[in-house]
Amino acid sequence: MTEQLLLQRRQCIKPRIFTQEFFIQSPRRERAANCSRETNTQLEKQHNNNMKITLIPFLFVLAAACVSVLCIKEEPPVLQPGNPAETRSRFAALDDVRLLANGLLQLGQSLREFVQKTKGQINDIFQKLNIFDHSFYQLSVLASEIKEGEEELKKTTVVLKANNEEIKGLSAEINSKIDNILQEKSHLQNKVEGLEEKLSSLSQGLVTNKQVAEINSLRVVIHHQDQSITELLKAVREQSDQLNHQRIKIKSLEEKLTANTFAQETVERPEIFTSEAPTLTPYLTSSSADSTQMMNLPPDCSELFNRGERVSGVYAIRPSRSEPFMAFCDMSKEHGATVIQRRSDGSVNFDQSWEKYENGFGDFQGEFWLGLRKIHSLAARGNSVLRIQLEDWKQGRRFIEYRFYLSGPESNYTIHLTHLSGDLPDPMSNHTGMMFSTKDRDNDKNQDSNCANNYTGGWWFNACGDTNLNGRYFNMRPKGRGERRRVIQWKPGRKASDFLKFTQISVHPAAAHSSASSTSVSYENGVFLSSITDILQ
């Protein structure tokens, strides 16, 4: 293809004959210039299509073509009878040379930009790989330590159980000895009573020395038996106390073993929790990107659903009057919804700065916040529905929907909500008209403190309140009051707060909401759990 274009260019660059009629032949020169420009246009298109594959070889081909055109030798003109002698130039037109030079300069500049951009992307990939390797090594070390501790606890539990069985045997033996001693005591008491009766019967007469000795010996025996019984009872009490202590120790070790097993399962999951949340996957563009393809991007996930897409995942969208960006689309209902927030496992720290909340952070395959700028561009049409889905640790799933509009950065992204439907209570009615607040930008109505700093997460706070879906994620219900107010919560009024396991906030047009109202009940009964499974996969 390149050789054909070069041949066409050679045919267009014909020798000029400068004669007295040179200025009269301007139409022929214009046709030659047009031919040259058309050829240049075709060469530039061919260059754009093959720049990434054959960029450097193409430079040499163009250079060779330039040299061949500049250095082409012309045959001597044939003199026609009656015509004056004409001279032919050995060089191409200056405009053609300039066109070729500009093409080479533009091609070199594009190559340089492409190389610099590729180097930057490779460096970013290596940095992320190094961070992942370091975190994975730390998790492996921690998992090995937990496994070693678990093995030691198991061995200690086995030893304590053996000691417990031995103590039980000793306790049974002591109890049997006590029973025998008590029987002997009762027998001796009977003998003493008999001797006392004999003594009382003989009290009227003289007592012989033999009877006195027998009575004294019986008293000594009884005294020794009482001492033995007292010592045995003391030993039994000590053994009982020791047995209770061993039982308490075994119970505490079992609790530790259970807690370590849970911690090991948590560590073995591929989660990296850091104070600095990762940045969301950006929409990548190149210098050779087709602007038509960018213009054909859907404005939201609902339009993507209308075009036939039915698989939930990450897609590129471009709302009106905004730059394109990547977003997670939930296609599990009868319409597509753009997910703006999701909490599922506590792998991402939501206690972030204003810049992070404005641009977005997290991982589309796990927990993330889409970003206030992007949410504002989605709700700019003023006909959007905000859907909040919650799931507690008892597998209870509920939802609530609002008519939704979000102002721009000039008003700190003020939220406007009107309740529509759902089976959740509505605590967000007190938050409508509120500006967004973070730990480094206090826009709430509490004059004494920063609600976002106290509740460890950015939200549309009024005077703090008891609703914040960007709080700290807990796998177990916190006991302290200070920790409970930092947890993810949805608390209407003075009622108890729900301890949440999963949250998802999504946006879709109101038209899609009305078309899917007939299937909302069936969705709540089963499809929500399947969507979670799709997200985790």
C-alpha positions as CSV (number, residue, x, y, z in Angstrom):
1,M,0.0,0.0,0.0
2,T,2.8,2.4,0.8
3,E,4.7,1.7,-2.5
4,Q,1.5,2.4,-4.4
5,L,1.1,5.8,-2.6
6,L,4.7,6.7,-3.3
7,L,4.3,5.7,-7.0
8,Q,1.2,7.9,-7.2
9,R,3.2,10.8,-5.6
10,R,6.0,10.3,-8.2
11,Q,3.4,10.6,-10.9
12,C,2.1,13.8,-9.3
13,I,5.5,15.4,-9.1
14,K,6.4,16.0,-12.7
15,P,9.2,18.2,-14.0
16,R,8.3,21.8,-14.4
17,I,9.2,23.5,-17.7
18,F,9.8,27.2,-17.0
19,T,9.1,29.0,-20.3
20,Q,7.5,32.2,-21.3
21,E,4.1,30.6,-20.9
22,F,4.7,29.4,-17.3
23,F,2.2,31.8,-15.7
24,I,-0.4,30.8,-18.3
25,Q,-0.2,27.1,-17.2
26,S,-1.4,27.8,-13.6
27,P,-4.4,25.3,-13.9
28,R,-2.0,22.5,-14.5
29,R,0.1,23.5,-11.5
30,E,-3.1,23.6,-9.3
31,R,-4.0,20.1,-10.5
32,A,-0.5,18.9,-9.6
33,A,-0.8,20.5,-6.1
34,N,-4.2,19.0,-5.5
35,C,-2.8,15.6,-6.5
36,S,0.1,16.1,-4.1
37,R,-2.2,17.1,-1.2
38,E,-4.5,14.1,-1.8
39,T,-1.5,11.8,-1.8
40,N,-0.3,13.4,1.4
41,T,-3.7,12.9,3.1
42,Q,-3.7,9.2,2.2
43,L,-0.1,8.8,3.5
44,E,-1.1,10.4,6.8
45,K,-4.1,8.1,7.2
46,Q,-1.8,5.1,6.4
47,H,0.7,6.4,9.0
48,N,-2.0,6.7,11.7
49,N,-3.2,3.2,11.1
50,N,0.2,1.5,11.2
51,M,2.1,3.9,13.7
52,K,2.0,1.4,16.6
53,I,3.1,-1.6,14.6
54,T,5.6,-0.4,12.0
55,L,6.5,3.1,13.2
56,I,10.3,3.0,12.8
57,P,10.4,1.1,9.5
58,F,7.9,3.5,8.1
59,L,10.3,6.4,8.9
60,F,13.0,4.8,6.7
61,V,10.5,4.2,3.9
62,L,9.4,7.8,3.9
63,A,13.0,9.0,4.0
64,A,13.9,6.8,1.1
65,A,10.8,8.0,-0.8
66,C,11.8,11.6,-0.1
67,V,15.4,11.0,-1.3
68,S,14.1,9.2,-4.4
69,V,11.8,12.0,-5.3
70,L,14.3,14.7,-4.7
71,C,17.1,12.9,-6.6
72,I,15.0,11.7,-9.6
73,K,16.7,12.4,-12.9
74,E,14.6,13.7,-15.7
75,E,15.1,12.8,-19.4
76,P,16.1,15.6,-21.7
77,P,13.1,17.2,-23.3
78,V,12.3,16.5,-26.9
79,L,12.3,19.6,-28.9
80,Q,9.2,20.0,-31.0
81,P,9.5,21.9,-34.3
82,G,8.2,25.4,-34.0
83,N,8.4,25.5,-30.2
84,P,11.1,27.4,-28.3
85,A,13.7,25.5,-26.3
86,E,12.6,24.7,-22.8
87,T,14.6,23.9,-19.7
88,R,13.6,21.3,-17.1
89,S,14.3,21.5,-13.3
90,R,16.0,18.6,-11.6
91,F,14.3,19.3,-8.2
92,A,10.8,18.8,-6.8
93,A,8.5,21.7,-5.9
94,L,9.4,23.5,-2.7
95,D,5.8,22.9,-1.4
96,D,6.2,19.2,-1.8
97,V,9.4,19.2,0.1
98,R,7.9,21.2,2.9
99,L,4.9,18.8,3.1
100,L,7.2,15.8,3.4
101,A,9.4,17.6,6.1
102,N,6.3,18.5,8.1
103,G,5.0,14.9,7.9
104,L,8.4,13.6,9.2
105,L,8.4,16.1,12.1
106,Q,4.9,15.3,13.1
107,L,5.7,11.6,13.0
108,G,8.8,12.0,15.2
109,Q,6.8,14.0,17.7
110,S,4.1,11.4,17.9
111,L,6.7,8.7,18.4
112,R,8.3,10.6,21.2
113,E,5.0,11.2,23.0
114,F,4.0,7.6,22.6
115,V,7.3,6.4,24.1
116,Q,7.1,8.8,27.0
117,K,3.5,7.8,27.8
118,T,4.4,4.0,27.6
119,K,7.3,4.5,30.0
120,G,5.0,6.3,32.5
121,Q,2.4,3.5,32.4
122,I,5.1,0.8,32.8
123,N,6.5,2.6,35.8
124,D,3.1,2.8,37.4
125,I,2.5,-0.9,36.8
126,F,5.9,-1.7,38.5
127,Q,5.1,0.4,41.5
128,K,1.7,-1.3,42.0
129,L,3.3,-4.7,41.6
130,N,5.9,-3.8,44.2
131,I,3.2,-2.6,46.6
132,F,1.2,-5.8,46.0
133,D,4.2,-8.1,46.6
134,H,5.1,-6.3,49.8
135,S,1.5,-6.6,51.1
136,F,1.2,-10.2,50.1
137,Y,4.5,-11.0,51.9
138,Q,3.3,-9.4,55.1
139,L,0.0,-11.3,54.9
140,S,1.8,-14.5,54.4
141,V,4.0,-13.9,57.4
142,L,1.0,-13.0,59.5
143,A,-0.9,-16.1,58.3
144,S,2.0,-18.3,59.2
145,E,2.2,-16.8,62.7
146,I,-1.5,-17.3,63.2
147,K,-1.2,-20.9,62.1
148,E,1.7,-21.5,64.6
149,G,-0.3,-19.9,67.4
150,E,-3.3,-22.0,66.5
151,E,-1.2,-25.2,66.6
152,E,0.2,-24.2,70.1
153,L,-3.3,-23.5,71.3
154,K,-4.5,-26.8,70.1
155,K,-1.7,-28.6,71.9
156,T,-2.4,-26.7,75.1
157,T,-6.1,-27.5,74.8
158,V,-5.3,-31.2,74.5
159,V,-3.0,-31.1,77.6
160,L,-5.6,-29.3,79.6
161,K,-8.3,-31.7,78.6
162,A,-6.1,-34.6,79.7
163,N,-5.4,-32.8,83.0
164,N,-9.1,-32.2,83.4
165,E,-9.8,-36.0,82.9
166,E,-7.1,-36.8,85.5
167,I,-8.6,-34.3,88.0
168,K,-12.0,-35.8,87.5
169,G,-10.6,-39.2,88.3
170,L,-8.9,-37.9,91.4
171,S,-12.1,-36.2,92.5
172,A,-14.1,-39.4,92.1
173,E,-11.5,-41.3,94.1
174,I,-11.5,-38.7,96.9
175,N,-15.3,-38.7,97.0
176,S,-15.2,-42.5,97.5
177,K,-12.6,-42.2,100.3
178,I,-14.7,-39.6,102.0
179,D,-17.8,-41.9,101.8
180,N,-15.7,-44.7,103.4
181,I,-14.4,-42.4,106.1
182,L,-17.9,-41.1,106.9
183,Q,-19.1,-44.7,107.2
184,E,-16.2,-45.5,109.6
185,K,-17.1,-42.4,111.5
186,S,-20.7,-43.4,111.9
187,H,-19.5,-46.9,112.9
188,L,-17.2,-45.4,115.5
189,Q,-19.9,-43.1,116.8
190,N,-22.1,-46.1,117.3
191,K,-19.3,-47.8,119.3
192,V,-18.8,-44.7,121.4
193,E,-22.5,-44.5,122.1
194,G,-22.4,-48.2,123.1
195,L,-19.5,-47.6,125.4
196,E,-21.1,-44.6,126.9
197,E,-24.2,-46.7,127.6
198,K,-21.9,-49.3,129.2
199,L,-20.1,-46.6,131.1
200,S,-23.4,-45.2,132.4
201,S,-24.5,-48.6,133.4
202,L,-21.2,-49.2,135.2
203,S,-21.1,-45.8,136.7
204,Q,-22.8,-47.1,139.7
205,G,-20.0,-49.7,140.1
206,L,-16.2,-49.6,139.9
207,V,-14.6,-49.2,136.6
208,T,-11.7,-51.6,135.8
209,N,-8.4,-50.4,134.4
210,K,-9.1,-52.4,131.2
211,Q,-12.3,-50.6,130.5
212,V,-10.6,-47.2,131.1
213,A,-7.8,-48.1,128.7
214,E,-10.3,-49.2,126.0
215,I,-12.2,-45.9,126.4
216,N,-9.0,-43.8,126.1
217,S,-7.9,-45.7,123.0
218,L,-11.3,-45.2,121.4
219,R,-11.1,-41.5,122.1
220,V,-7.7,-41.3,120.4
221,V,-8.9,-43.1,117.4
222,I,-11.9,-40.8,117.1
223,H,-9.7,-37.8,117.3
224,H,-7.4,-39.1,114.6
225,Q,-10.4,-39.9,112.4
226,D,-11.7,-36.3,112.8
227,Q,-8.4,-34.9,111.8
228,S,-8.2,-37.2,108.7
229,I,-11.7,-36.2,107.7
230,T,-10.9,-32.5,108.1
231,E,-7.7,-32.8,105.9
232,L,-9.6,-34.8,103.3
233,L,-12.3,-32.2,103.1
234,K,-9.7,-29.5,102.7
235,A,-8.0,-31.5,99.9
236,V,-11.4,-31.9,98.2
237,R,-12.0,-28.2,98.3
238,E,-8.6,-27.4,96.8
239,Q,-9.1,-30.0,94.0
240,S,-12.5,-28.5,93.3
241,D,-11.0,-25.0,93.1
242,Q,-8.3,-26.2,90.8
243,L,-10.8,-28.0,88.6
244,N,-12.9,-24.8,88.2
245,H,-9.8,-22.8,87.4
246,Q,-8.8,-25.4,84.7
247,R,-12.3,-25.2,83.2
248,I,-12.2,-21.4,83.0
249,K,-8.8,-21.6,81.3
250,I,-10.0,-24.2,78.8
251,K,-13.0,-22.0,78.0
252,S,-10.8,-18.9,77.5
253,L,-8.5,-20.9,75.2
254,E,-11.4,-22.2,73.2
255,E,-12.6,-18.6,72.7
256,K,-9.1,-17.5,71.6
257,L,-8.9,-20.4,69.2
258,T,-12.2,-19.4,67.7
259,A,-11.1,-15.8,67.4
260,N,-7.8,-16.8,65.8
261,T,-9.5,-19.0,63.3
262,F,-11.8,-16.2,62.3
263,A,-8.8,-13.8,62.1
264,Q,-7.0,-16.3,59.9
265,E,-9.9,-16.6,57.5
266,T,-10.0,-12.8,57.4
267,V,-6.3,-12.5,56.7
268,E,-6.3,-15.2,54.0
269,R,-8.7,-13.2,51.9
270,P,-7.0,-11.0,49.3
271,E,-7.6,-7.7,51.1
272,I,-5.2,-4.8,51.6
273,F,-6.4,-2.3,54.1
274,T,-4.4,0.9,54.1
275,S,-5.2,4.4,55.3
276,E,-4.7,5.7,51.7
277,A,-7.4,4.3,49.5
278,P,-6.5,3.3,45.9
279,T,-7.5,5.3,42.9
280,L,-10.3,4.0,40.7
281,T,-9.4,2.7,37.2
282,P,-9.3,5.7,34.9
283,Y,-10.6,5.9,31.3
284,L,-7.5,5.6,29.2
285,T,-7.1,7.5,25.9
286,S,-4.4,7.7,23.3
287,S,-3.3,10.3,20.8
288,S,-4.7,8.2,18.0
289,A,-8.1,7.6,19.6
290,D,-11.1,8.0,17.4
291,S,-13.2,10.9,18.5
292,T,-16.3,9.3,17.0
293,Q,-15.9,6.3,19.3
294,M,-15.7,8.6,22.3
295,M,-18.9,10.5,21.2
296,N,-20.7,7.1,20.9
297,L,-20.2,6.2,24.6
298,P,-23.4,5.8,26.5
299,P,-24.4,8.5,29.0
300,D,-25.0,6.0,31.8
301,C,-25.6,2.3,32.5
302,S,-29.3,2.5,31.7
303,E,-28.5,3.5,28.1
304,L,-26.0,0.6,28.0
305,F,-28.8,-1.8,29.1
306,N,-31.1,-0.4,26.3
307,R,-28.4,-1.2,23.8
308,G,-28.6,-4.9,24.8
309,E,-25.9,-5.3,27.4
310,R,-27.0,-7.6,30.3
311,V,-23.8,-8.5,32.2
312,S,-22.9,-6.5,35.3
313,G,-19.4,-5.1,35.2
314,V,-17.2,-2.1,34.6
315,Y,-17.9,-0.1,31.5
316,A,-16.9,3.3,30.0
317,I,-19.7,6.0,30.0
318,R,-19.8,9.6,29.1
319,P,-22.6,11.7,30.7
320,S,-23.6,15.0,29.0
321,R,-21.0,17.8,29.2
322,S,-18.4,15.7,31.0
323,E,-15.3,13.7,30.3
324,P,-15.7,9.9,29.9
325,F,-14.9,7.7,32.9
326,M,-15.2,4.0,34.0
327,A,-18.2,3.0,36.2
328,F,-19.7,-0.3,37.6
329,C,-23.0,-1.1,36.0
330,D,-25.6,-3.2,37.8
331,M,-27.6,-5.1,35.2
332,S,-29.4,-7.5,37.6
333,K,-32.8,-5.7,37.4
334,E,-35.0,-4.7,34.4
335,H,-32.8,-1.7,33.8
336,G,-29.2,-0.7,34.1
337,A,-28.1,1.2,37.2
338,T,-24.8,3.1,37.8
339,V,-23.3,2.1,41.2
340,I,-21.8,5.1,43.0
341,Q,-20.9,3.3,46.4
342,R,-20.5,-0.2,47.6
343,R,-19.4,-1.7,51.0
344,S,-19.0,-5.5,51.4
345,D,-15.9,-6.6,53.3
346,G,-14.1,-3.6,54.9
347,S,-11.1,-3.8,52.5
348,V,-11.1,0.0,51.8
349,N,-10.8,2.8,54.3
350,F,-13.5,5.4,53.7
351,D,-12.0,8.0,56.1
352,Q,-10.5,10.0,53.2
353,S,-9.9,13.6,52.2
354,W,-12.1,16.0,50.2
355,E,-10.0,15.4,47.1
356,K,-10.4,11.7,47.3
357,Y,-14.2,11.9,47.8
358,E,-14.4,14.4,44.9
359,N,-12.5,12.2,42.4
360,G,-13.3,8.7,43.7
361,F,-11.4,5.9,45.3
362,G,-11.4,2.1,45.9
363,D,-11.7,-1.0,43.6
364,F,-14.6,-1.7,41.3
365,Q,-14.4,-5.4,42.1
366,G,-14.7,-4.7,45.8
367,E,-15.5,-1.5,47.8
368,F,-15.4,1.9,46.1
369,W,-16.8,5.5,46.0
370,L,-17.3,6.7,42.4
371,G,-16.6,10.4,43.1
372,L,-18.7,13.5,43.6
373,R,-17.8,15.0,40.2
374,K,-19.0,11.9,38.4
375,I,-22.1,11.6,40.5
376,H,-23.0,15.2,39.8
377,S,-22.6,14.6,36.0
378,L,-24.9,11.6,36.3
379,A,-27.6,13.6,38.1
380,A,-27.2,16.8,36.0
381,R,-30.3,15.9,34.0
382,G,-32.5,16.3,37.1
383,N,-34.6,13.1,36.4
384,S,-32.6,10.6,38.5
385,V,-33.6,8.0,41.1
386,L,-31.2,7.2,44.0
387,R,-31.5,3.6,45.2
388,I,-30.0,2.5,48.5
389,Q,-29.8,-1.3,49.2
390,L,-28.8,-2.6,52.6
391,E,-28.2,-6.1,54.0
392,D,-27.6,-7.0,57.7
393,W,-25.7,-10.0,59.2
394,K,-29.0,-11.9,59.4
395,Q,-29.3,-12.0,55.6
396,G,-32.1,-9.4,55.8
397,R,-32.2,-7.4,52.6
398,R,-34.1,-4.1,52.2
399,F,-34.1,-1.0,50.0
400,I,-35.3,2.6,49.7
401,E,-35.6,5.0,46.7
402,Y,-35.5,8.8,46.4
403,R,-35.9,11.3,43.6
404,F,-32.4,12.6,43.5
405,Y,-30.4,15.7,42.4
406,L,-26.9,16.8,43.4
407,S,-25.6,20.3,43.0
408,G,-22.1,21.1,41.7
409,P,-18.8,22.0,43.5
410,E,-19.8,25.6,43.9
411,S,-22.3,24.6,46.6
412,N,-20.2,21.7,48.0
413,Y,-22.3,19.1,46.2
414,T,-25.6,19.8,48.1
415,I,-28.0,16.8,48.0
416,H,-31.7,17.1,47.3
417,L,-33.9,14.1,48.0
418,T,-37.6,13.2,47.8
419,H,-38.8,9.9,49.2
420,L,-40.4,7.6,46.6
421,S,-40.7,4.0,47.8
422,G,-39.0,1.1,49.6
423,D,-39.3,-1.0,52.8
424,L,-36.5,0.8,54.7
425,P,-37.3,3.7,57.2
426,D,-36.4,7.1,55.9
427,P,-33.7,8.9,58.0
428,M,-32.3,10.8,55.0
429,S,-35.2,13.3,55.0
430,N,-33.2,15.2,57.6
431,H,-30.2,15.3,55.4
432,T,-31.8,16.8,52.2
433,G,-30.3,20.2,51.4
434,M,-27.1,19.4,53.2
435,M,-23.6,19.9,51.8
436,F,-21.0,17.1,51.7
437,S,-18.5,17.1,54.5
438,T,-15.1,15.3,55.0
439,K,-12.5,15.3,57.7
440,D,-10.6,18.2,56.1
441,R,-13.7,20.2,55.0
442,D,-16.4,20.8,57.6
443,N,-19.7,21.8,55.9
444,D,-22.1,20.3,58.5
445,K,-24.4,22.3,60.9
446,N,-22.7,21.1,64.1
447,Q,-20.9,24.1,65.5
448,D,-19.0,22.2,68.2
449,S,-17.2,19.5,66.1
450,N,-16.6,18.0,62.7
451,C,-19.1,15.2,62.1
452,A,-17.0,13.6,59.3
453,N,-14.0,13.5,61.6
454,N,-16.0,12.0,64.5
455,Y,-17.8,9.4,62.3
456,T,-14.7,8.5,60.2
457,G,-16.2,9.0,56.8
458,G,-17.5,11.7,54.4
459,W,-21.3,12.2,54.2
460,W,-24.1,14.7,53.8
461,F,-24.2,15.5,57.6
462,N,-26.8,17.7,59.2
463,A,-25.9,18.0,62.9
464,C,-24.0,14.7,62.7
465,G,-27.2,12.5,63.1
466,D,-27.2,8.7,63.1
467,T,-27.0,7.9,59.4
468,N,-23.7,7.4,57.6
469,L,-23.0,4.6,55.0
470,N,-19.4,5.7,54.7
471,G,-18.4,4.9,58.3
472,R,-16.0,2.2,59.5
473,Y,-16.7,-1.4,58.6
474,F,-16.9,-4.0,61.4
475,N,-17.2,-7.7,61.1
476,M,-18.6,-7.9,64.7
477,R,-20.9,-5.6,66.5
478,P,-18.7,-3.1,68.5
479,K,-19.3,-2.9,72.2
480,G,-18.1,0.6,73.0
481,R,-20.3,3.6,72.5
482,G,-17.5,5.6,70.7
483,E,-17.0,2.7,68.3
484,R,-20.7,2.2,67.6
485,R,-21.1,5.7,66.4
486,R,-18.3,5.3,63.8
487,V,-19.8,2.1,62.3
488,I,-21.8,2.0,59.1
489,Q,-25.3,2.8,60.2
490,W,-28.8,3.5,59.1
491,K,-30.6,4.7,62.2
492,P,-34.0,6.4,61.9
493,G,-34.7,8.6,65.0
494,R,-34.2,6.9,68.4
495,K,-34.5,3.4,67.1
496,A,-31.6,0.9,67.3
497,S,-29.1,1.1,64.5
498,D,-28.9,-1.8,62.0
499,F,-25.6,-3.6,62.0
500,L,-24.9,-3.7,58.3
501,K,-22.9,-6.3,56.2
502,F,-23.5,-4.9,52.7
503,T,-24.5,-1.5,51.3
504,Q,-24.9,-0.3,47.7
505,I,-26.0,3.1,46.3
506,S,-26.9,3.3,42.6
507,V,-28.4,5.9,40.3
508,H,-30.7,5.4,37.3
509,P,-33.1,7.5,35.3
510,A,-36.7,7.8,36.5
511,A,-38.0,6.3,33.3
512,A,-36.1,3.1,33.9
513,H,-37.5,3.1,37.5
514,S,-41.1,3.3,36.3
515,S,-40.7,0.5,33.7
516,A,-39.2,-1.9,36.4
517,S,-41.7,-1.2,39.2
518,S,-43.7,-4.4,38.5
519,T,-40.7,-6.6,39.2
520,S,-39.2,-4.9,42.3
521,V,-40.8,-7.4,44.7
522,S,-39.4,-10.5,42.9
523,Y,-36.0,-8.8,42.8
524,E,-36.0,-8.3,46.5
525,N,-36.7,-11.9,47.1
526,G,-33.8,-13.4,45.2
527,V,-32.0,-11.4,42.7
528,F,-30.1,-9.2,45.2
529,L,-28.2,-12.1,46.5
530,S,-27.3,-13.2,43.0
531,S,-26.0,-9.7,42.2
532,I,-23.7,-9.9,45.2
533,T,-22.4,-13.3,44.0
534,D,-21.7,-11.7,40.5
535,I,-19.8,-8.8,42.1
536,L,-17.6,-11.1,44.2
537,Q,-16.9,-13.3,41.2
